[in-house]
Amino acid sequence: MKPEIHPEMRLVTVKCACGAEHKFYTTRQSVRIDVCSNCHPLYKGATGASLVIDSEGRIEKFRRKYQGKGY
């Protein structure tokens, strides 16, 4: 790689609108975000999986249609 052409990466604190702070590496001086894993409505938390909302029964319809076919 060519020397002195890559931006400097630094550890910054990201501030969310809910007040939570997270740290990650970026080329920017500071970062502000609107939603994070603490305040996003569909984030479950410790498992890292998203909450599946099935308001029209699509998942159950798929299971009935392909029952026994290995899906």
mmCIF file as Biopython writes it, N, C-alpha, C and O atoms, coordinates in Angstrom:
data_model
#
loop_
_atom_site.group_PDB
_atom_site.id
_atom_site.type_symbol
_atom_site.label_atom_id
_atom_site.label_alt_id
_atom_site.label_comp_id
_atom_site.label_asym_id
_atom_site.label_entity_id
_atom_site.label_seq_id
_atom_site.pdbx_PDB_ins_code
_atom_site.Cartn_x
_atom_site.Cartn_y
_atom_site.Cartn_z
_atom_site.occupancy
_atom_site.B_iso_or_equiv
_atom_site.auth_seq_id
_atom_site.auth_asym_id
_atom_site.pdbx_PDB_model_num
ATOM 1   N N  . MET A ? 1  ? 0.839   -1.185  0.000  1.0 0.0 1  A 1 
ATOM 2   C CA . MET A ? 1  ? 0.000   0.000   0.000  1.0 0.0 1  A 1 
ATOM 3   C C  . MET A ? 1  ? 0.884   1.249   0.000  1.0 0.0 1  A 1 
ATOM 4   O O  . MET A ? 1  ? 1.994   1.237   0.532  1.0 0.0 1  A 1 
ATOM 5   N N  . LYS A ? 2  ? 0.395   2.283   -0.581 1.0 0.0 2  A 1 
ATOM 6   C CA . LYS A ? 2  ? 1.141   3.533   -0.627 1.0 0.0 2  A 1 
ATOM 7   C C  . LYS A ? 2  ? 1.113   4.196   0.750  1.0 0.0 2  A 1 
ATOM 8   O O  . LYS A ? 2  ? 0.070   4.237   1.403  1.0 0.0 2  A 1 
ATOM 9   N N  . PRO A ? 3  ? 2.243   4.705   1.178  1.0 0.0 3  A 1 
ATOM 10  C CA . PRO A ? 3  ? 2.269   5.376   2.484  1.0 0.0 3  A 1 
ATOM 11  C C  . PRO A ? 3  ? 1.612   6.755   2.419  1.0 0.0 3  A 1 
ATOM 12  O O  . PRO A ? 3  ? 1.634   7.423   1.385  1.0 0.0 3  A 1 
ATOM 13  N N  . GLU A ? 4  ? 1.036   7.160   3.528  1.0 0.0 4  A 1 
ATOM 14  C CA . GLU A ? 4  ? 0.476   8.507   3.734  1.0 0.0 4  A 1 
ATOM 15  C C  . GLU A ? 4  ? -0.716  8.856   2.844  1.0 0.0 4  A 1 
ATOM 16  O O  . GLU A ? 4  ? -0.970  10.038  2.616  1.0 0.0 4  A 1 
ATOM 17  N N  . ILE A ? 5  ? -1.461  7.860   2.329  1.0 0.0 5  A 1 
ATOM 18  C CA . ILE A ? 5  ? -2.662  8.195   1.567  1.0 0.0 5  A 1 
ATOM 19  C C  . ILE A ? 5  ? -3.931  7.777   2.300  1.0 0.0 5  A 1 
ATOM 20  O O  . ILE A ? 5  ? -5.029  8.170   1.907  1.0 0.0 5  A 1 
ATOM 21  N N  . HIS A ? 6  ? -3.794  6.986   3.359  1.0 0.0 6  A 1 
ATOM 22  C CA . HIS A ? 6  ? -4.956  6.509   4.092  1.0 0.0 6  A 1 
ATOM 23  C C  . HIS A ? 6  ? -5.280  7.445   5.246  1.0 0.0 6  A 1 
ATOM 24  O O  . HIS A ? 6  ? -4.369  7.927   5.920  1.0 0.0 6  A 1 
ATOM 25  N N  . PRO A ? 7  ? -6.554  7.709   5.485  1.0 0.0 7  A 1 
ATOM 26  C CA . PRO A ? 7  ? -6.920  8.597   6.594  1.0 0.0 7  A 1 
ATOM 27  C C  . PRO A ? 7  ? -6.624  7.946   7.943  1.0 0.0 7  A 1 
ATOM 28  O O  . PRO A ? 7  ? -6.612  6.721   8.064  1.0 0.0 7  A 1 
ATOM 29  N N  . GLU A ? 8  ? -6.394  8.754   8.924  1.0 0.0 8  A 1 
ATOM 30  C CA . GLU A ? 8  ? -6.097  8.261   10.262 1.0 0.0 8  A 1 
ATOM 31  C C  . GLU A ? 8  ? -7.378  7.775   10.939 1.0 0.0 8  A 1 
ATOM 32  O O  . GLU A ? 8  ? -8.369  8.504   10.995 1.0 0.0 8  A 1 
ATOM 33  N N  . MET A ? 9  ? -7.358  6.557   11.447 1.0 0.0 9  A 1 
ATOM 34  C CA . MET A ? 9  ? -8.493  5.998   12.183 1.0 0.0 9  A 1 
ATOM 35  C C  . MET A ? 9  ? -8.306  6.324   13.658 1.0 0.0 9  A 1 
ATOM 36  O O  . MET A ? 9  ? -7.208  6.188   14.196 1.0 0.0 9  A 1 
ATOM 37  N N  . ARG A ? 10 ? -9.389  6.756   14.313 1.0 0.0 10 A 1 
ATOM 38  C CA . ARG A ? 10 ? -9.300  7.068   15.744 1.0 0.0 10 A 1 
ATOM 39  C C  . ARG A ? 10 ? -10.521 6.519   16.469 1.0 0.0 10 A 1 
ATOM 40  O O  . ARG A ? 10 ? -11.592 6.376   15.879 1.0 0.0 10 A 1 
ATOM 41  N N  . LEU A ? 11 ? -10.355 6.218   17.724 1.0 0.0 11 A 1 
ATOM 42  C CA . LEU A ? 11 ? -11.443 5.727   18.561 1.0 0.0 11 A 1 
ATOM 43  C C  . LEU A ? 11 ? -12.257 6.922   19.043 1.0 0.0 11 A 1 
ATOM 44  O O  . LEU A ? 11 ? -11.735 7.810   19.717 1.0 0.0 11 A 1 
ATOM 45  N N  . VAL A ? 12 ? -13.553 6.937   18.687 1.0 0.0 12 A 1 
ATOM 46  C CA . VAL A ? 12 ? -14.428 8.040   19.095 1.0 0.0 12 A 1 
ATOM 47  C C  . VAL A ? 12 ? -15.624 7.490   19.845 1.0 0.0 12 A 1 
ATOM 48  O O  . VAL A ? 12 ? -15.956 6.311   19.728 1.0 0.0 12 A 1 
ATOM 49  N N  . THR A ? 13 ? -16.261 8.342   20.606 1.0 0.0 13 A 1 
ATOM 50  C CA . THR A ? 13 ? -17.479 7.990   21.313 1.0 0.0 13 A 1 
ATOM 51  C C  . THR A ? 13 ? -18.667 8.461   20.487 1.0 0.0 13 A 1 
ATOM 52  O O  . THR A ? 13 ? -18.791 9.648   20.183 1.0 0.0 13 A 1 
ATOM 53  N N  . VAL A ? 14 ? -19.536 7.529   20.130 1.0 0.0 14 A 1 
ATOM 54  C CA . VAL A ? 14 ? -20.742 7.834   19.362 1.0 0.0 14 A 1 
ATOM 55  C C  . VAL A ? 14 ? -21.858 8.139   20.345 1.0 0.0 14 A 1 
ATOM 56  O O  . VAL A ? 14 ? -22.102 7.362   21.268 1.0 0.0 14 A 1 
ATOM 57  N N  . LYS A ? 15 ? -22.531 9.253   20.157 1.0 0.0 15 A 1 
ATOM 58  C CA . LYS A ? 15 ? -23.614 9.655   21.049 1.0 0.0 15 A 1 
ATOM 59  C C  . LYS A ? 15 ? -24.951 9.512   20.333 1.0 0.0 15 A 1 
ATOM 60  O O  . LYS A ? 15 ? -25.156 10.045  19.242 1.0 0.0 15 A 1 
ATOM 61  N N  . CYS A ? 16 ? -25.856 8.775   20.979 1.0 0.0 16 A 1 
ATOM 62  C CA . CYS A ? 16 ? -27.190 8.558   20.431 1.0 0.0 16 A 1 
ATOM 63  C C  . CYS A ? 16 ? -28.149 9.621   20.972 1.0 0.0 16 A 1 
ATOM 64  O O  . CYS A ? 16 ? -27.874 10.263  21.986 1.0 0.0 16 A 1 
ATOM 65  N N  . ALA A ? 17 ? -29.266 9.795   20.287 1.0 0.0 17 A 1 
ATOM 66  C CA . ALA A ? 17 ? -30.286 10.747  20.725 1.0 0.0 17 A 1 
ATOM 67  C C  . ALA A ? 17 ? -30.906 10.343  22.059 1.0 0.0 17 A 1 
ATOM 68  O O  . ALA A ? 17 ? -31.407 11.200  22.786 1.0 0.0 17 A 1 
ATOM 69  N N  . CYS A ? 18 ? -30.880 9.035   22.397 1.0 0.0 18 A 1 
ATOM 70  C CA . CYS A ? 18 ? -31.455 8.570   23.656 1.0 0.0 18 A 1 
ATOM 71  C C  . CYS A ? 18 ? -30.509 8.792   24.839 1.0 0.0 18 A 1 
ATOM 72  O O  . CYS A ? 18 ? -30.900 8.611   25.992 1.0 0.0 18 A 1 
ATOM 73  N N  . GLY A ? 19 ? -29.258 9.186   24.551 1.0 0.0 19 A 1 
ATOM 74  C CA . GLY A ? 19 ? -28.296 9.429   25.610 1.0 0.0 19 A 1 
ATOM 75  C C  . GLY A ? 19 ? -27.242 8.347   25.760 1.0 0.0 19 A 1 
ATOM 76  O O  . GLY A ? 19 ? -26.279 8.527   26.505 1.0 0.0 19 A 1 
ATOM 77  N N  . ALA A ? 20 ? -27.402 7.240   25.074 1.0 0.0 20 A 1 
ATOM 78  C CA . ALA A ? 20 ? -26.434 6.145   25.156 1.0 0.0 20 A 1 
ATOM 79  C C  . ALA A ? 20 ? -25.162 6.519   24.399 1.0 0.0 20 A 1 
ATOM 80  O O  . ALA A ? 20 ? -25.201 7.279   23.431 1.0 0.0 20 A 1 
ATOM 81  N N  . GLU A ? 21 ? -24.049 5.980   24.852 1.0 0.0 21 A 1 
ATOM 82  C CA . GLU A ? 21 ? -22.771 6.226   24.196 1.0 0.0 21 A 1 
ATOM 83  C C  . GLU A ? 21 ? -22.111 4.901   23.846 1.0 0.0 21 A 1 
ATOM 84  O O  . GLU A ? 21 ? -22.115 3.965   24.645 1.0 0.0 21 A 1 
ATOM 85  N N  . HIS A ? 22 ? -21.549 4.830   22.652 1.0 0.0 22 A 1 
ATOM 86  C CA . HIS A ? 22 ? -20.848 3.644   22.176 1.0 0.0 22 A 1 
ATOM 87  C C  . HIS A ? 22 ? -19.505 4.095   21.624 1.0 0.0 22 A 1 
ATOM 88  O O  . HIS A ? 22 ? -19.354 5.252   21.232 1.0 0.0 22 A 1 
ATOM 89  N N  . LYS A ? 23 ? -18.533 3.198   21.588 1.0 0.0 23 A 1 
ATOM 90  C CA . LYS A ? 23 ? -17.215 3.543   21.056 1.0 0.0 23 A 1 
ATOM 91  C C  . LYS A ? 23 ? -16.908 2.679   19.842 1.0 0.0 23 A 1 
ATOM 92  O O  . LYS A ? 23 ? -17.151 1.473   19.846 1.0 0.0 23 A 1 
ATOM 93  N N  . PHE A ? 24 ? -16.366 3.317   18.792 1.0 0.0 24 A 1 
ATOM 94  C CA . PHE A ? 24 ? -15.877 2.583   17.635 1.0 0.0 24 A 1 
ATOM 95  C C  . PHE A ? 24 ? -14.868 3.440   16.881 1.0 0.0 24 A 1 
ATOM 96  O O  . PHE A ? 24 ? -14.724 4.633   17.149 1.0 0.0 24 A 1 
ATOM 97  N N  . TYR A ? 25 ? -14.178 2.819   15.940 1.0 0.0 25 A 1 
ATOM 98  C CA . TYR A ? 25 ? -13.152 3.501   15.165 1.0 0.0 25 A 1 
ATOM 99  C C  . TYR A ? 25 ? -13.750 4.130   13.916 1.0 0.0 25 A 1 
ATOM 100 O O  . TYR A ? 25 ? -14.573 3.526   13.229 1.0 0.0 25 A 1 
ATOM 101 N N  . THR A ? 26 ? -13.317 5.357   13.636 1.0 0.0 26 A 1 
ATOM 102 C CA . THR A ? 26 ? -13.771 6.074   12.453 1.0 0.0 26 A 1 
ATOM 103 C C  . THR A ? 26 ? -12.734 7.129   12.085 1.0 0.0 26 A 1 
ATOM 104 O O  . THR A ? 26 ? -11.790 7.376   12.835 1.0 0.0 26 A 1 
ATOM 105 N N  . THR A ? 27 ? -12.921 7.747   10.922 1.0 0.0 27 A 1 
ATOM 106 C CA . THR A ? 27 ? -12.031 8.821   10.503 1.0 0.0 27 A 1 
ATOM 107 C C  . THR A ? 27 ? -12.572 10.190  10.934 1.0 0.0 27 A 1 
ATOM 108 O O  . THR A ? 27 ? -11.879 11.198  10.791 1.0 0.0 27 A 1 
ATOM 109 N N  . ARG A ? 28 ? -13.774 10.234  11.447 1.0 0.0 28 A 1 
ATOM 110 C CA . ARG A ? 28 ? -14.386 11.496  11.868 1.0 0.0 28 A 1 
ATOM 111 C C  . ARG A ? 28 ? -13.986 11.870  13.297 1.0 0.0 28 A 1 
ATOM 112 O O  . ARG A ? 28 ? -13.514 11.024  14.056 1.0 0.0 28 A 1 
ATOM 113 N N  . GLN A ? 29 ? -14.174 13.117  13.649 1.0 0.0 29 A 1 
ATOM 114 C CA . GLN A ? 29 ? -13.869 13.588  14.997 1.0 0.0 29 A 1 
ATOM 115 C C  . GLN A ? 29 ? -14.956 13.187  15.984 1.0 0.0 29 A 1 
ATOM 116 O O  . GLN A ? 29 ? -14.662 12.784  17.110 1.0 0.0 29 A 1 
ATOM 117 N N  . SER A ? 30 ? -16.221 13.298  15.559 1.0 0.0 30 A 1 
ATOM 118 C CA . SER A ? 30 ? -17.338 12.946  16.426 1.0 0.0 30 A 1 
ATOM 119 C C  . SER A ? 30 ? -18.493 12.429  15.570 1.0 0.0 30 A 1 
ATOM 120 O O  . SER A ? 30 ? -18.614 12.778  14.396 1.0 0.0 30 A 1 
ATOM 121 N N  . VAL A ? 31 ? -19.348 11.583  16.181 1.0 0.0 31 A 1 
ATOM 122 C CA . VAL A ? 31 ? -20.468 10.989  15.470 1.0 0.0 31 A 1 
ATOM 123 C C  . VAL A ? 31 ? -21.700 11.045  16.362 1.0 0.0 31 A 1 
ATOM 124 O O  . VAL A ? 31 ? -21.637 10.718  17.547 1.0 0.0 31 A 1 
ATOM 125 N N  . ARG A ? 32 ? -22.831 11.467  15.776 1.0 0.0 32 A 1 
ATOM 126 C CA . ARG A ? 32 ? -24.108 11.458  16.486 1.0 0.0 32 A 1 
ATOM 127 C C  . ARG A ? 32 ? -25.088 10.637  15.662 1.0 0.0 32 A 1 
ATOM 128 O O  . ARG A ? 32 ? -25.125 10.755  14.437 1.0 0.0 32 A 1 
ATOM 129 N N  . ILE A ? 33 ? -25.884 9.803   16.333 1.0 0.0 33 A 1 
ATOM 130 C CA . ILE A ? 33 ? -26.855 8.954   15.638 1.0 0.0 33 A 1 
ATOM 131 C C  . ILE A ? 33 ? -28.239 9.144   16.243 1.0 0.0 33 A 1 
ATOM 132 O O  . ILE A ? 33 ? -28.370 9.625   17.368 1.0 0.0 33 A 1 
ATOM 133 N N  . ASP A ? 34 ? -29.268 8.765   15.493 1.0 0.0 34 A 1 
ATOM 134 C CA . ASP A ? 34 ? -30.645 8.921   15.948 1.0 0.0 34 A 1 
ATOM 135 C C  . ASP A ? 34 ? -31.138 7.714   16.743 1.0 0.0 34 A 1 
ATOM 136 O O  . ASP A ? 34 ? -31.841 7.875   17.741 1.0 0.0 34 A 1 
ATOM 137 N N  . VAL A ? 35 ? -30.776 6.514   16.312 1.0 0.0 35 A 1 
ATOM 138 C CA . VAL A ? 35 ? -31.214 5.290   16.980 1.0 0.0 35 A 1 
ATOM 139 C C  . VAL A ? 35 ? -30.017 4.371   17.186 1.0 0.0 35 A 1 
ATOM 140 O O  . VAL A ? 35 ? -29.089 4.341   16.378 1.0 0.0 35 A 1 
ATOM 141 N N  . CYS A ? 36 ? -30.058 3.623   18.284 1.0 0.0 36 A 1 
ATOM 142 C CA . CYS A ? 36 ? -29.013 2.646   18.569 1.0 0.0 36 A 1 
ATOM 143 C C  . CYS A ? 36 ? -29.677 1.369   19.077 1.0 0.0 36 A 1 
ATOM 144 O O  . CYS A ? 36 ? -30.904 1.278   19.120 1.0 0.0 36 A 1 
ATOM 145 N N  . SER A ? 37 ? -28.875 0.395   19.456 1.0 0.0 37 A 1 
ATOM 146 C CA . SER A ? 37 ? -29.424 -0.875  19.927 1.0 0.0 37 A 1 
ATOM 147 C C  . SER A ? 37 ? -30.159 -0.732  21.257 1.0 0.0 37 A 1 
ATOM 148 O O  . SER A ? 37 ? -30.958 -1.599  21.610 1.0 0.0 37 A 1 
ATOM 149 N N  . ASN A ? 38 ? -29.906 0.337   21.997 1.0 0.0 38 A 1 
ATOM 150 C CA . ASN A ? 38 ? -30.608 0.546   23.271 1.0 0.0 38 A 1 
ATOM 151 C C  . ASN A ? 38 ? -32.005 1.126   23.092 1.0 0.0 38 A 1 
ATOM 152 O O  . ASN A ? 38 ? -32.886 0.882   23.916 1.0 0.0 38 A 1 
ATOM 153 N N  . CYS A ? 39 ? -32.216 1.890   22.025 1.0 0.0 39 A 1 
ATOM 154 C CA . CYS A ? 39 ? -33.507 2.566   21.883 1.0 0.0 39 A 1 
ATOM 155 C C  . CYS A ? 39 ? -34.302 2.151   20.644 1.0 0.0 39 A 1 
ATOM 156 O O  . CYS A ? 39 ? -35.425 2.624   20.469 1.0 0.0 39 A 1 
ATOM 157 N N  . HIS A ? 40 ? -33.771 1.294   19.786 1.0 0.0 40 A 1 
ATOM 158 C CA . HIS A ? 40 ? -34.509 0.860   18.604 1.0 0.0 40 A 1 
ATOM 159 C C  . HIS A ? 40 ? -35.672 -0.025  19.031 1.0 0.0 40 A 1 
ATOM 160 O O  . HIS A ? 40 ? -35.469 -0.945  19.823 1.0 0.0 40 A 1 
ATOM 161 N N  . PRO A ? 41 ? -36.887 0.221   18.536 1.0 0.0 41 A 1 
ATOM 162 C CA . PRO A ? 41 ? -38.067 -0.517  19.012 1.0 0.0 41 A 1 
ATOM 163 C C  . PRO A ? 41 ? -38.088 -2.001  18.677 1.0 0.0 41 A 1 
ATOM 164 O O  . PRO A ? 41 ? -38.766 -2.756  19.374 1.0 0.0 41 A 1 
ATOM 165 N N  . LEU A ? 42 ? -37.386 -2.459  17.653 1.0 0.0 42 A 1 
ATOM 166 C CA . LEU A ? 42 ? -37.430 -3.863  17.277 1.0 0.0 42 A 1 
ATOM 167 C C  . LEU A ? 42 ? -36.233 -4.668  17.762 1.0 0.0 42 A 1 
ATOM 168 O O  . LEU A ? 42 ? -36.146 -5.866  17.492 1.0 0.0 42 A 1 
ATOM 169 N N  . TYR A ? 43 ? -35.326 -4.041  18.460 1.0 0.0 43 A 1 
ATOM 170 C CA . TYR A ? 43 ? -34.130 -4.755  18.917 1.0 0.0 43 A 1 
ATOM 171 C C  . TYR A ? 43 ? -34.444 -5.476  20.221 1.0 0.0 43 A 1 
ATOM 172 O O  . TYR A ? 43 ? -34.961 -4.868  21.158 1.0 0.0 43 A 1 
ATOM 173 N N  . LYS A ? 44 ? -34.133 -6.773  20.285 1.0 0.0 44 A 1 
ATOM 174 C CA . LYS A ? 44 ? -34.461 -7.560  21.480 1.0 0.0 44 A 1 
ATOM 175 C C  . LYS A ? 44 ? -33.425 -7.421  22.582 1.0 0.0 44 A 1 
ATOM 176 O O  . LYS A ? 44 ? -33.768 -7.544  23.758 1.0 0.0 44 A 1 
ATOM 177 N N  . GLY A ? 45 ? -32.178 -7.170  22.242 1.0 0.0 45 A 1 
ATOM 178 C CA . GLY A ? 45 ? -31.170 -6.975  23.270 1.0 0.0 45 A 1 
ATOM 179 C C  . GLY A ? 45 ? -30.091 -8.027  23.274 1.0 0.0 45 A 1 
ATOM 180 O O  . GLY A ? 45 ? -29.320 -8.121  22.319 1.0 0.0 45 A 1 
ATOM 181 N N  . ALA A ? 46 ? -30.014 -8.832  24.338 1.0 0.0 46 A 1 
ATOM 182 C CA . ALA A ? 46 ? -28.888 -9.721  24.579 1.0 0.0 46 A 1 
ATOM 183 C C  . ALA A ? 46 ? -28.664 -10.749 23.477 1.0 0.0 46 A 1 
ATOM 184 O O  . ALA A ? 46 ? -27.518 -11.112 23.214 1.0 0.0 46 A 1 
ATOM 185 N N  . THR A ? 47 ? -29.713 -11.226 22.827 1.0 0.0 47 A 1 
ATOM 186 C CA . THR A ? 47 ? -29.542 -12.257 21.809 1.0 0.0 47 A 1 
ATOM 187 C C  . THR A ? 47 ? -29.085 -11.680 20.481 1.0 0.0 47 A 1 
ATOM 188 O O  . THR A ? 47 ? -28.506 -12.398 19.666 1.0 0.0 47 A 1 
ATOM 189 N N  . GLY A ? 48 ? -29.328 -10.415 20.249 1.0 0.0 48 A 1 
ATOM 190 C CA . GLY A ? 48 ? -28.932 -9.799  19.000 1.0 0.0 48 A 1 
ATOM 191 C C  . GLY A ? 48 ? -29.887 -10.064 17.857 1.0 0.0 48 A 1 
ATOM 192 O O  . GLY A ? 48 ? -29.639 -9.621  16.735 1.0 0.0 48 A 1 
ATOM 193 N N  . ALA A ? 49 ? -30.964 -10.771 18.110 1.0 0.0 49 A 1 
ATOM 194 C CA . ALA A ? 49 ? -31.936 -11.086 17.061 1.0 0.0 49 A 1 
ATOM 195 C C  . ALA A ? 49 ? -33.025 -10.010 17.025 1.0 0.0 49 A 1 
ATOM 196 O O  . ALA A ? 49 ? -33.343 -9.395  18.042 1.0 0.0 49 A 1 
ATOM 197 N N  . SER A ? 50 ? -33.571 -9.804  15.869 1.0 0.0 50 A 1 
ATOM 198 C CA . SER A ? 50 ? -34.654 -8.842  15.730 1.0 0.0 50 A 1 
ATOM 199 C C  . SER A ? 50 ? -35.979 -9.508  16.041 1.0 0.0 50 A 1 
ATOM 200 O O  . SER A ? 50 ? -36.143 -10.714 15.852 1.0 0.0 50 A 1 
ATOM 201 N N  . LEU A ? 51 ? -36.897 -8.731  16.508 1.0 0.0 51 A 1 
ATOM 202 C CA . LEU A ? 51 ? -38.243 -9.207  16.795 1.0 0.0 51 A 1 
ATOM 203 C C  . LEU A ? 51 ? -39.002 -9.348  15.482 1.0 0.0 51 A 1 
ATOM 204 O O  . LEU A ? 51 ? -39.053 -8.404  14.693 1.0 0.0 51 A 1 
ATOM 205 N N  . VAL A ? 52 ? -39.581 -10.493 15.243 1.0 0.0 52 A 1 
ATOM 206 C CA . VAL A ? 52 ? -40.329 -10.725 14.013 1.0 0.0 52 A 1 
ATOM 207 C C  . VAL A ? 52 ? -41.797 -10.404 14.269 1.0 0.0 52 A 1 
ATOM 208 O O  . VAL A ? 52 ? -42.431 -11.000 15.139 1.0 0.0 52 A 1 
ATOM 209 N N  . ILE A ? 53 ? -42.327 -9.461  13.505 1.0 0.0 53 A 1 
ATOM 210 C CA . ILE A ? 53 ? -43.727 -9.096  13.633 1.0 0.0 53 A 1 
ATOM 211 C C  . ILE A ? 53 ? -44.474 -9.715  12.455 1.0 0.0 53 A 1 
ATOM 212 O O  . ILE A ? 53 ? -44.209 -9.382  11.300 1.0 0.0 53 A 1 
ATOM 213 N N  . ASP A ? 54 ? -45.402 -10.612 12.751 1.0 0.0 54 A 1 
ATOM 214 C CA . ASP A ? 54 ? -46.149 -11.307 11.716 1.0 0.0 54 A 1 
ATOM 215 C C  . ASP A ? 54 ? -47.614 -10.946 11.871 1.0 0.0 54 A 1 
ATOM 216 O O  . ASP A ? 54 ? -48.397 -11.718 12.425 1.0 0.0 54 A 1 
ATOM 217 N N  . SER A ? 55 ? -47.986 -9.765  11.380 1.0 0.0 55 A 1 
ATOM 218 C CA . SER A ? 55 ? -49.343 -9.274  11.583 1.0 0.0 55 A 1 
ATOM 219 C C  . SER A ? 55 ? -50.355 -9.925  10.651 1.0 0.0 55 A 1 
ATOM 220 O O  . SER A ? 55 ? -51.551 -9.890  10.941 1.0 0.0 55 A 1 
ATOM 221 N N  . GLU A ? 56 ? -49.925 -10.512 9.554  1.0 0.0 56 A 1 
ATOM 222 C CA . GLU A ? 56 ? -50.871 -11.070 8.598  1.0 0.0 56 A 1 
ATOM 223 C C  . GLU A ? 56 ? -50.781 -12.591 8.498  1.0 0.0 56 A 1 
ATOM 224 O O  . GLU A ? 56 ? -51.397 -13.172 7.604  1.0 0.0 56 A 1 
ATOM 225 N N  . GLY A ? 57 ? -50.043 -13.251 9.372  1.0 0.0 57 A 1 
ATOM 226 C CA . GLY A ? 57 ? -49.961 -14.698 9.364  1.0 0.0 57 A 1 
ATOM 227 C C  . GLY A ? 57 ? -49.132 -15.281 8.236  1.0 0.0 57 A 1 
ATOM 228 O O  . GLY A ? 57 ? -49.342 -16.431 7.852  1.0 0.0 57 A 1 
ATOM 229 N N  . ARG A ? 58 ? -48.192 -14.511 7.697  1.0 0.0 58 A 1 
ATOM 230 C CA . ARG A ? 58 ? -47.401 -14.973 6.555  1.0 0.0 58 A 1 
ATOM 231 C C  . ARG A ? 58 ? -46.502 -16.150 6.923  1.0 0.0 58 A 1 
ATOM 232 O O  . ARG A ? 58 ? -46.340 -17.082 6.134  1.0 0.0 58 A 1 
ATOM 233 N N  . ILE A ? 59 ? -45.927 -16.109 8.101  1.0 0.0 59 A 1 
ATOM 234 C CA . ILE A ? 59 ? -45.040 -17.189 8.514  1.0 0.0 59 A 1 
ATOM 235 C C  . ILE A ? 59 ? -45.820 -18.495 8.658  1.0 0.0 59 A 1 
ATOM 236 O O  . ILE A ? 59 ? -45.376 -19.541 8.187  1.0 0.0 59 A 1 
ATOM 237 N N  . GLU A ? 60 ? -46.959 -18.434 9.297  1.0 0.0 60 A 1 
ATOM 238 C CA . GLU A ? 60 ? -47.785 -19.631 9.484  1.0 0.0 60 A 1 
ATOM 239 C C  . GLU A ? 60 ? -48.290 -20.157 8.137  1.0 0.0 60 A 1 
ATOM 240 O O  . GLU A ? 60 ? -48.347 -21.370 7.934  1.0 0.0 60 A 1 
ATOM 241 N N  . LYS A ? 61 ? -48.654 -19.267 7.222  1.0 0.0 61 A 1 
ATOM 242 C CA . LYS A ? 61 ? -49.107 -19.668 5.891  1.0 0.0 61 A 1 
ATOM 243 C C  . LYS A ? 61 ? -47.975 -20.385 5.143  1.0 0.0 61 A 1 
ATOM 244 O O  . LYS A ? 61 ? -48.213 -21.395 4.481  1.0 0.0 61 A 1 
ATOM 245 N N  . PHE A ? 62 ? -46.745 -19.862 5.247  1.0 0.0 62 A 1 
ATOM 246 C CA . PHE A ? 62 ? -45.590 -20.497 4.623  1.0 0.0 62 A 1 
ATOM 247 C C  . PHE A ? 62 ? -45.352 -21.886 5.201  1.0 0.0 62 A 1 
ATOM 248 O O  . PHE A ? 62 ? -45.084 -22.833 4.462  1.0 0.0 62 A 1 
ATOM 249 N N  . ARG A ? 63 ? -45.449 -22.008 6.523  1.0 0.0 63 A 1 
ATOM 250 C CA . ARG A ? 63 ? -45.239 -23.306 7.173  1.0 0.0 63 A 1 
ATOM 251 C C  . ARG A ? 63 ? -46.277 -24.337 6.748  1.0 0.0 63 A 1 
ATOM 252 O O  . ARG A ? 63 ? -45.933 -25.498 6.526  1.0 0.0 63 A 1 
ATOM 253 N N  . ARG A ? 64 ? -47.542 -23.933 6.630  1.0 0.0 64 A 1 
ATOM 254 C CA . ARG A ? 64 ? -48.586 -24.862 6.185  1.0 0.0 64 A 1 
ATOM 255 C C  . ARG A ? 64 ? -48.367 -25.284 4.732  1.0 0.0 64 A 1 
ATOM 256 O O  . ARG A ? 64 ? -48.548 -26.452 4.390  1.0 0.0 64 A 1 
ATOM 257 N N  . LYS A ? 65 ? -47.981 -24.343 3.885  1.0 0.0 65 A 1 
ATOM 258 C CA . LYS A ? 65 ? -47.811 -24.618 2.467  1.0 0.0 65 A 1 
ATOM 259 C C  . LYS A ? 65 ? -46.642 -25.575 2.214  1.0 0.0 65 A 1 
ATOM 260 O O  . LYS A ? 65 ? -46.744 -26.471 1.376  1.0 0.0 65 A 1 
ATOM 261 N N  . TYR A ? 66 ? -45.550 -25.391 2.927  1.0 0.0 66 A 1 
ATOM 262 C CA . TYR A ? 66 ? -44.338 -26.188 2.689  1.0 0.0 66 A 1 
ATOM 263 C C  . TYR A ? 66 ? -44.061 -27.182 3.798  1.0 0.0 66 A 1 
ATOM 264 O O  . TYR A ? 66 ? -42.914 -27.589 3.981  1.0 0.0 66 A 1 
ATOM 265 N N  . GLN A ? 67 ? -45.067 -27.578 4.532  1.0 0.0 67 A 1 
ATOM 266 C CA . GLN A ? 67 ? -44.895 -28.534 5.623  1.0 0.0 67 A 1 
ATOM 267 C C  . GLN A ? 67 ? -44.388 -29.871 5.074  1.0 0.0 67 A 1 
ATOM 268 O O  . GLN A ? 67 ? -44.960 -30.416 4.130  1.0 0.0 67 A 1 
ATOM 269 N N  . GLY A ? 68 ? -43.317 -30.390 5.666  1.0 0.0 68 A 1 
ATOM 270 C CA . GLY A ? 68 ? -42.760 -31.677 5.264  1.0 0.0 68 A 1 
ATOM 271 C C  . GLY A ? 68 ? -41.848 -31.626 4.046  1.0 0.0 68 A 1 
ATOM 272 O O  . GLY A ? 68 ? -41.401 -32.672 3.576  1.0 0.0 68 A 1 
ATOM 273 N N  . LYS A ? 69 ? -41.562 -30.442 3.527  1.0 0.0 69 A 1 
ATOM 274 C CA . LYS A ? 69 ? -40.699 -30.335 2.349  1.0 0.0 69 A 1 
ATOM 275 C C  . LYS A ? 69 ? -39.271 -29.937 2.715  1.0 0.0 69 A 1 
ATOM 276 O O  . LYS A ? 69 ? -38.473 -29.637 1.827  1.0 0.0 69 A 1 
ATOM 277 N N  . GLY A ? 70 ? -38.938 -29.928 3.996  1.0 0.0 70 A 1 
ATOM 278 C CA . GLY A ? 70 ? -37.571 -29.625 4.427  1.0 0.0 70 A 1 
ATOM 279 C C  . GLY A ? 70 ? -37.271 -28.165 4.660  1.0 0.0 70 A 1 
ATOM 280 O O  . GLY A ? 70 ? -36.114 -27.806 4.878  1.0 0.0 70 A 1 
ATOM 281 N N  . TYR A ? 71 ? -38.277 -27.311 4.622  1.0 0.0 71 A 1 
ATOM 282 C CA . TYR A ? 71 ? -38.044 -25.897 4.883  1.0 0.0 71 A 1 
ATOM 283 C C  . TYR A ? 71 ? -38.280 -25.673 6.330  1.0 0.0 71 A 1 
ATOM 284 O O  . TYR A ? 71 ? -38.146 -24.548 6.810  1.0 0.0 71 A 1 
#
